[in-house]
């Protein structure tokens, strides 16, 4: 989807980002605003919503706070109606909101497990329904499902989150086939993320001994945000972000039992940071944590700001063309050498 100065005020379009008040969602909001989009920010926390809308305004675009809980289907639909009324038709909808519990499965209460599932999985379902209601009527738009390497490989201590992310893939594949059947021009793209340095590790519901942390290698949320914007403007079925995501997905396809043993041995320690003594902000699983907490978590000193794999993914056509051209030149040169060595007949 390419939009530019042909839209009013030179804007590229309108985007709605769920979970846009903090973490990866906040980075996505900022990135879209810098690219020239007007942004509706859907989240629960008033302080974070105000901060995100201020970020959009600082980039010279229109921002709109959409206070809603993605677990509430009617509330999400109302937010979509308001975004259309106040910003204009929505060109891009990003389903990003999530919740998790860091604990062995038997230690997670039924209420916690259900809440994490409803927020992460049904939040995507509710957002997709609201977006399609408007996009299908116009036969235009892109829906981004923010996925994860954990949508393909479950790890210990995150059973609720991993289950929800797996469910999103199955749900999205069903919707994709229906849109293809109908000949629709609405696109749905899955963008699968690596471990990111976000504020979720400061407010996640946790029963770990030490401060929770993302499994290394860790990337800054801006890496994920750039991937989402690229996917919106160059939609394709799915996009893998970070070499660790590629390795996890492919590794699980090849040797899942081996990964079972590896994660059983390393998965507990790799998700805890004994050296992080910053206090937790409180749990946000049932209620938003007060304050504006931005995009980054505690791990700036060990997070990567760039991903060579993402660059290759964004430029895959050019890279492939260069490889084919180089291979062709190599074959041509080889044939030329061979021809010089062939006997000449007179």
C-alpha positions as CSV (number, residue, x, y, z in Angstrom):
1,X,0.0,0.0,0.0
2,X,1.6,3.2,-1.2
3,X,0.1,6.5,-0.1
4,X,1.6,9.9,-0.5
5,X,0.8,13.5,-1.3
6,X,-2.4,12.5,-3.2
7,X,-4.2,12.4,0.2
8,X,-5.4,15.5,2.0
9,X,-2.7,17.5,3.6
10,X,0.0,15.3,2.0
11,X,-0.6,12.5,4.5
12,X,-0.1,8.9,3.6
13,X,-3.2,7.6,5.3
14,X,-4.8,6.7,8.6
15,X,-3.6,3.9,10.9
16,X,-4.9,2.5,14.2
17,X,-2.5,0.7,16.6
18,X,-3.9,-1.4,19.4
19,X,-1.7,-1.5,22.5
20,X,-0.1,1.7,21.2
21,X,0.5,3.5,24.5
22,X,3.7,1.7,25.4
23,X,6.4,-0.8,24.3
24,X,6.4,-2.0,20.7
25,X,3.1,-0.4,20.1
26,X,4.4,3.0,21.1
27,X,7.4,2.6,18.8
28,X,5.0,1.6,16.0
29,X,2.9,4.7,16.6
30,X,6.0,6.9,16.4
31,X,7.2,5.3,13.3
32,X,3.9,5.6,11.4
33,X,3.7,9.3,12.4
34,X,7.2,10.0,11.2
35,X,6.2,8.4,7.9
36,X,3.3,10.8,7.5
37,X,0.3,8.9,8.8
38,X,-2.4,10.1,11.1
39,X,-2.6,7.7,14.0
40,X,-5.4,6.4,16.3
41,X,-3.9,5.0,19.4
42,X,-6.1,2.3,21.1
43,X,-5.2,1.3,24.7
44,X,-6.5,1.3,28.3
45,X,-4.1,3.7,30.1
46,X,-4.9,7.4,29.9
47,X,-1.4,8.6,30.7
48,X,0.2,6.4,28.0
49,X,-2.5,7.4,25.5
50,X,-1.8,11.1,26.1
51,X,1.9,10.6,25.6
52,X,1.5,8.6,22.4
53,X,-0.9,11.2,20.9
54,X,1.7,13.9,21.9
55,X,4.4,11.9,20.0
56,X,2.2,11.9,16.9
57,X,1.6,15.7,17.2
58,X,5.3,16.3,17.6
59,X,5.8,14.5,14.2
60,X,3.3,17.0,12.6
61,X,0.5,14.5,12.2
62,X,-3.0,14.1,13.8
63,X,-3.2,11.7,16.8
64,X,-6.4,10.4,18.4
65,X,-6.6,8.7,21.8
66,X,-9.0,5.7,21.6
67,X,-9.5,4.5,25.2
68,X,-10.6,0.8,25.0
69,X,-9.9,-2.7,26.1
70,X,-9.2,-5.0,23.2
71,X,-11.0,-7.8,25.1
72,X,-14.2,-5.8,24.7
73,X,-15.4,-6.4,21.1
74,X,-18.1,-3.7,21.3
75,X,-15.5,-1.2,22.7
76,X,-13.1,-2.0,19.9
77,X,-15.8,-1.5,17.3
78,X,-16.8,1.8,18.8
79,X,-13.1,2.9,18.7
80,X,-12.9,2.0,15.0
81,X,-16.1,4.1,14.3
82,X,-14.6,7.0,16.1
83,X,-11.3,6.7,14.3
84,X,-13.1,6.8,10.9
85,X,-15.3,9.7,12.0
86,X,-12.4,11.9,13.3
87,X,-9.4,10.9,11.2
88,X,-10.9,9.4,8.1
89,X,-11.1,5.9,6.6
90,X,-8.6,3.6,8.2
91,X,-6.0,2.3,5.7
92,X,-3.9,0.3,8.2
93,X,-5.0,-1.5,11.4
94,X,-2.2,-2.9,13.6
95,X,-3.2,-5.6,16.1
96,X,-0.4,-5.4,18.7
97,X,-2.0,-5.4,22.2
98,X,-0.9,-8.3,24.4
99,X,-0.7,-9.6,28.0
100,X,1.3,-12.4,29.5
101,X,2.1,-14.3,32.7
102,X,5.6,-15.4,33.6
103,X,5.2,-18.5,35.7
104,X,5.0,-22.3,35.4
105,X,1.6,-23.3,34.1
106,X,0.4,-24.9,37.4
107,X,1.1,-21.5,39.2
108,X,-1.1,-19.5,36.8
109,X,-4.6,-19.0,38.0
110,X,-7.5,-19.7,35.6
111,X,-8.4,-16.0,35.7
112,X,-4.9,-14.9,34.8
113,X,-4.7,-17.5,32.0
114,X,-8.0,-16.4,30.6
115,X,-7.2,-12.7,30.8
116,X,-3.9,-13.2,29.0
117,X,-5.6,-15.3,26.3
118,X,-8.5,-12.9,25.8
119,X,-6.2,-9.9,25.5
120,X,-3.6,-11.4,23.3
121,X,-5.7,-13.7,21.1
122,X,-9.2,-12.3,21.1
123,X,-7.8,-8.8,21.0
124,X,-6.5,-9.7,17.6
125,X,-9.8,-11.2,16.7
126,X,-11.8,-8.2,17.8
127,X,-9.4,-5.8,16.1
128,X,-9.5,-7.8,12.8
129,X,-13.4,-7.8,12.9
130,X,-13.6,-4.1,13.5
131,X,-11.1,-3.4,10.7
132,X,-12.7,-5.7,8.2
133,X,-16.1,-4.2,8.7
134,X,-14.8,-0.9,7.2
135,X,-12.1,-2.2,4.9
136,X,-14.2,-4.8,3.1
137,X,-16.8,-2.2,2.2
138,X,-14.1,-0.1,0.6
139,X,-12.2,-3.1,-0.8
140,X,-9.0,-1.5,0.6
141,X,-6.7,-1.7,3.6
142,X,-4.0,-3.7,5.4
143,X,-4.3,-5.5,8.7
144,X,-1.1,-6.2,10.5
145,X,-1.0,-9.1,13.0
146,X,1.9,-8.6,15.3
147,X,3.1,-12.2,15.9
148,X,6.2,-13.7,17.4
149,X,8.7,-16.5,17.1
150,X,6.7,-17.9,20.0
151,X,3.8,-18.4,17.6
152,X,5.7,-21.4,16.3
153,X,7.7,-22.5,19.3
154,X,6.4,-22.6,22.8
155,X,8.9,-21.9,25.6
156,X,8.7,-22.5,29.4
157,X,7.1,-20.0,31.7
158,X,4.9,-18.4,29.0
159,X,2.2,-21.0,28.3
160,X,-0.6,-18.5,28.0
161,X,1.2,-16.1,25.7
162,X,2.6,-18.9,23.5
163,X,-0.8,-20.5,23.2
164,X,-2.4,-17.2,22.2
165,X,0.2,-16.4,19.6
166,X,-0.2,-19.9,18.1
167,X,-3.9,-19.3,17.9
168,X,-3.5,-16.0,16.1
169,X,-1.6,-17.8,13.3
170,X,-4.4,-20.3,12.7
171,X,-7.1,-17.6,12.9
172,X,-5.3,-15.4,10.5
173,X,-4.7,-18.2,7.9
174,X,-8.5,-18.8,8.0
175,X,-9.3,-15.2,7.3
176,X,-6.6,-15.0,4.6
177,X,-8.3,-17.9,2.7
178,X,-11.7,-16.3,3.0
179,X,-10.4,-13.0,1.6
180,X,-8.7,-14.8,-1.3
181,X,-11.9,-16.7,-2.0
182,X,-13.8,-13.4,-2.2
183,X,-11.2,-11.8,-4.5
184,X,-10.8,-9.0,-1.9
185,X,-8.0,-6.4,-2.1
186,X,-7.8,-6.2,1.7
187,X,-4.5,-7.6,2.9
188,X,-3.6,-9.4,6.1
189,X,0.0,-9.6,7.1
190,X,1.7,-11.5,10.0
191,X,4.9,-9.8,11.3
192,X,6.7,-12.2,13.7
193,X,8.9,-10.5,16.2
194,X,12.0,-11.5,18.1
195,X,12.7,-10.6,21.8
196,X,12.3,-6.9,22.2
197,X,13.4,-4.5,24.9
198,X,10.0,-3.2,25.9
199,X,8.3,-2.1,29.1
200,X,6.2,-5.3,29.3
201,X,9.0,-6.9,31.3
202,X,8.5,-4.2,33.9
203,X,4.8,-4.8,34.4
204,X,4.1,-8.3,33.3
205,X,2.4,-10.6,35.9
206,X,5.4,-12.6,37.1
207,X,6.2,-15.2,39.7
208,X,9.8,-15.6,38.8
209,X,12.6,-15.4,41.3
210,X,14.3,-12.6,39.4
211,X,13.3,-9.7,37.2
212,X,11.8,-11.1,33.9
213,X,13.7,-10.3,30.7
214,X,13.4,-11.1,27.0
215,X,15.4,-14.1,25.7
216,X,18.6,-12.9,24.1
217,X,19.4,-11.7,21.5
218,X,17.4,-8.7,22.3
219,X,16.4,-6.0,19.8
220,X,15.1,-2.5,20.4
221,X,11.4,-2.0,19.7
222,X,12.2,0.4,16.8
223,X,13.4,-2.6,14.9
224,X,10.0,-4.2,15.1
225,X,8.3,-0.9,14.4
226,X,10.2,-0.4,11.1
227,X,9.2,-3.9,10.1
228,X,5.5,-3.2,10.7
229,X,5.5,0.0,8.7
230,X,7.4,-1.7,5.9
231,X,4.9,-4.6,5.9
232,X,2.0,-2.1,5.8
233,X,3.5,-0.4,2.7
234,X,4.7,-3.6,1.0
235,X,2.2,-6.2,2.2
236,X,3.0,-9.9,1.9
237,X,1.7,-12.9,3.7
238,X,4.2,-12.9,6.6
239,X,7.5,-11.4,7.7
240,X,10.1,-12.7,10.1
241,X,12.0,-10.1,12.1
242,X,15.5,-10.8,13.4
243,X,17.8,-13.8,12.9
244,X,16.7,-15.3,16.1
245,X,13.1,-15.5,14.8
246,X,14.3,-17.2,11.6
247,X,16.4,-19.7,13.6
248,X,13.6,-20.5,16.0
249,X,11.0,-21.1,13.4
250,X,13.2,-23.1,11.1
251,X,14.9,-25.0,14.0
252,X,11.5,-26.1,15.4
253,X,10.5,-27.4,11.9
254,X,13.7,-29.5,11.7
255,X,14.3,-30.7,15.3
256,X,11.4,-29.9,17.7
257,X,12.4,-32.6,20.2
258,X,15.9,-31.3,20.4
259,X,14.5,-27.8,21.1
260,X,12.3,-29.3,23.8
261,X,15.4,-30.5,25.7
262,X,17.4,-27.3,25.0
263,X,14.6,-25.0,26.3
264,X,14.0,-27.2,29.3
265,X,17.6,-26.8,30.2
266,X,18.0,-23.0,29.4
267,X,14.6,-21.5,29.2
268,X,14.2,-20.6,32.9
269,X,17.5,-18.8,33.3
270,X,17.4,-17.1,29.9
271,X,14.1,-15.3,30.9
272,X,15.4,-13.9,34.2
273,X,17.8,-11.1,34.9
274,X,19.4,-11.4,38.4
275,X,21.4,-8.2,37.7
276,X,18.3,-6.1,37.1
277,X,17.3,-4.6,40.4
278,X,14.8,-2.1,39.1
279,X,11.5,-2.5,40.9
280,X,8.5,-3.8,38.9
281,X,5.9,-1.1,38.0
282,X,3.0,-3.2,39.0
283,X,0.9,-5.8,37.1
284,X,-1.0,-4.6,34.0
285,X,-2.8,-7.8,33.2
286,X,-6.2,-6.7,34.7
287,X,-5.7,-3.0,35.0
288,X,-3.4,-0.4,33.3
289,X,-0.4,0.7,35.2
290,X,-0.5,4.5,35.8
291,X,2.0,6.8,34.1
292,X,3.5,7.2,30.7
293,X,6.3,4.6,30.3
294,X,7.3,5.0,26.7
295,X,8.7,2.3,24.4
296,X,11.9,1.0,26.0
297,X,12.5,-1.4,28.9
298,X,15.5,-1.9,31.1
299,X,17.8,-3.5,28.6
300,X,19.1,-0.7,26.4
301,X,22.7,-1.7,27.2
302,X,22.2,-5.1,25.6
303,X,19.6,-4.5,22.9
304,X,20.4,-4.3,19.2
305,X,19.2,-1.2,17.3
306,X,19.5,-2.8,13.9
307,X,18.9,-6.2,12.3
308,X,20.8,-7.2,9.2
309,X,18.2,-9.9,8.6
310,X,15.4,-7.3,8.6
311,X,17.3,-5.2,6.0
312,X,17.7,-8.3,3.8
313,X,14.0,-9.0,4.2
314,X,13.0,-5.5,3.3
315,X,15.3,-5.5,0.2
316,X,14.9,-9.1,-0.8
317,X,13.9,-8.4,-4.4
318,X,16.9,-6.2,-5.0
319,X,19.2,-8.7,-3.2
320,X,17.8,-11.6,-5.2
321,X,18.2,-9.6,-8.5
322,X,21.8,-8.9,-7.6
323,X,22.5,-12.5,-6.8
324,X,20.9,-13.7,-10.1
325,X,22.9,-11.0,-12.0
326,X,26.1,-12.0,-10.3
327,X,25.5,-15.7,-11.0
328,X,24.7,-14.9,-14.6
329,X,27.9,-12.9,-15.0
330,X,29.8,-15.8,-13.4
331,X,28.3,-18.3,-15.8
332,X,29.0,-16.0,-18.7
333,X,32.6,-15.5,-17.7
334,X,33.0,-19.3,-17.2
335,X,31.7,-19.9,-20.6
336,X,34.0,-17.3,-22.1
337,X,37.0,-19.0,-20.5
338,X,35.8,-22.3,-21.7
339,X,35.4,-21.0,-25.2
340,X,38.9,-19.7,-25.2
341,X,40.2,-23.1,-24.3
342,X,38.2,-25.0,-27.0
343,X,40.1,-26.1,-30.1
344,X,39.5,-23.9,-33.1
345,X,38.6,-25.5,-36.4
346,X,39.5,-23.8,-39.7
